[in-house]
Amino acid sequence: MLTLSPIVAVLRTGFKSVDGVLEAPAQSDLPRALPALFVVPAADTAAPNTLSGARDQRVTFDFSVLVTVAARIGQGQVSDELKASEDRVIELVVGWTHPDASSPVDYVGGRLANVSAGSVTWEVRLRCAYRLRMRG
């Protein structure tokens, strides 16, 4: 797994409220500044080792950015705000390389993550890779 703090730092250049998942409030406690972003590690997937007597594996790191906006029922602006926020996340992160990664971040997809009376959350799914290297 890669550390989340560099991802959070990049996203903070475009958003006021960004935290890692461990800092995320409970769903009932909405952040004061919306849109709010939460960076969530999703999975590590390792390719087979390519060396004999040592270890060199390419590891794919999947992570998500949860984008939460206020649900203003009847105003028709929720989808516009979600789309604008998703576009900004993609603009900031896709193509950027995490300091510990061996490849830039790619966009994987998005999906509706949560709807409540006060907010709507969209998940932006992203991916990059790093090398796991160990001497034998």
JOMO-V499545 format. One record per pair of residues at least 24 apart in sequence whose C-alpha atoms are under 8 Angstrom apart, sorted by the first residue. I is the first residue (numbers start at 1). GAP is how many residues later the second one is. D is the distance in Angstrom with one decimal. If there is no record, write none. Layout:
# JOMO-V499545
((I & GAP & D) (I & GAP & D))
This chain:
# JOMO-V499545
((1 & 40 & 7.6) (1 & 42 & 7.6) (1 & 43 & 6.2) (1 & 60 & 6.4) (2 & 59 & 7.2) (2 & 98 & 7.0) (2 & 99 & 7.8) (4 & 35 & 6.9) (4 & 36 & 8.0) (4 & 37 & 7.7) (6 & 92 & 6.7) (6 & 93 & 7.5) (7 & 32 & 7.5) (7 & 86 & 7.6) (7 & 91 & 7.1) (8 & 31 & 6.8) (10 & 82 & 6.8) (10 & 83 & 7.1) (11 & 78 & 6.9) (11 & 81 & 6.5) (11 & 82 & 7.3) (14 & 74 & 7.3) (14 & 78 & 7.4) (34 & 34 & 6.8) (34 & 35 & 5.6) (34 & 36 & 6.7) (35 & 32 & 6.6) (35 & 33 & 5.4) (35 & 34 & 4.6) (35 & 35 & 7.3) (35 & 50 & 7.5) (36 & 30 & 8.0) (36 & 31 & 5.8) (36 & 32 & 5.1) (36 & 33 & 6.7) (37 & 28 & 6.3) (37 & 29 & 5.4) (37 & 30 & 4.7) (37 & 31 & 6.3) (38 & 27 & 5.5) (38 & 28 & 5.0) (38 & 29 & 6.8) (39 & 24 & 7.2) (39 & 25 & 5.8) (39 & 26 & 4.6) (39 & 27 & 6.4) (40 & 24 & 5.1) (40 & 25 & 6.2) (40 & 26 & 7.4) (53 & 82 & 7.4) (53 & 83 & 4.9) (54 & 79 & 7.7) (54 & 80 & 5.8) (54 & 81 & 4.6) (54 & 82 & 4.1) (55 & 77 & 7.1) (55 & 78 & 5.2) (55 & 79 & 4.8) (55 & 80 & 6.2) (55 & 81 & 7.0) (56 & 75 & 6.6) (56 & 76 & 5.6) (56 & 77 & 4.5) (56 & 78 & 6.7) (57 & 74 & 5.6) (57 & 75 & 5.1) (57 & 76 & 6.6) (58 & 71 & 6.7) (58 & 72 & 5.9) (58 & 73 & 4.7) (58 & 74 & 6.3) (59 & 70 & 5.4) (59 & 71 & 5.3) (59 & 72 & 5.9) (59 & 73 & 6.7) (60 & 67 & 6.9) (60 & 68 & 5.9) (60 & 69 & 4.3) (60 & 70 & 6.6) (61 & 66 & 5.7) (61 & 67 & 5.4) (61 & 68 & 5.5) (61 & 69 & 7.5) (62 & 63 & 7.4) (62 & 64 & 5.9) (62 & 65 & 4.5) (62 & 66 & 6.7) (63 & 62 & 6.1) (63 & 63 & 5.4) (63 & 64 & 6.2) (64 & 59 & 6.2) (64 & 60 & 5.4) (64 & 61 & 4.5) (64 & 62 & 5.7) (65 & 24 & 8.0) (65 & 58 & 5.8) (65 & 59 & 5.1) (65 & 60 & 6.6) (65 & 61 & 7.8) (66 & 47 & 7.8) (66 & 55 & 6.3) (66 & 56 & 5.7) (66 & 57 & 4.6) (66 & 58 & 6.3) (67 & 54 & 5.3) (67 & 55 & 5.2) (67 & 56 & 6.3) (67 & 57 & 7.5) (68 & 51 & 6.4) (68 & 52 & 5.6) (68 & 53 & 4.2) (68 & 54 & 6.5) (69 & 50 & 5.6) (69 & 51 & 5.5) (69 & 52 & 6.5) (70 & 48 & 5.9) (70 & 49 & 4.4) (70 & 50 & 6.4) (71 & 45 & 7.8) (71 & 46 & 6.8) (71 & 47 & 5.1) (71 & 48 & 4.4) (71 & 49 & 5.9) (72 & 46 & 7.6) (78 & 42 & 7.8) (82 & 40 & 7.1) (86 & 38 & 6.9) (94 & 32 & 7.9) (97 & 31 & 8.0) (100 & 30 & 6.7) (101 & 27 & 6.9) (101 & 28 & 5.6) (101 & 29 & 4.3) (101 & 30 & 7.3) (102 & 26 & 7.8) (102 & 27 & 5.7) (102 & 28 & 4.6) (102 & 29 & 6.5) (103 & 25 & 5.8) (103 & 26 & 5.4) (103 & 27 & 6.8) (104 & 24 & 5.8) (104 & 25 & 7.6) (105 & 24 & 8.0))
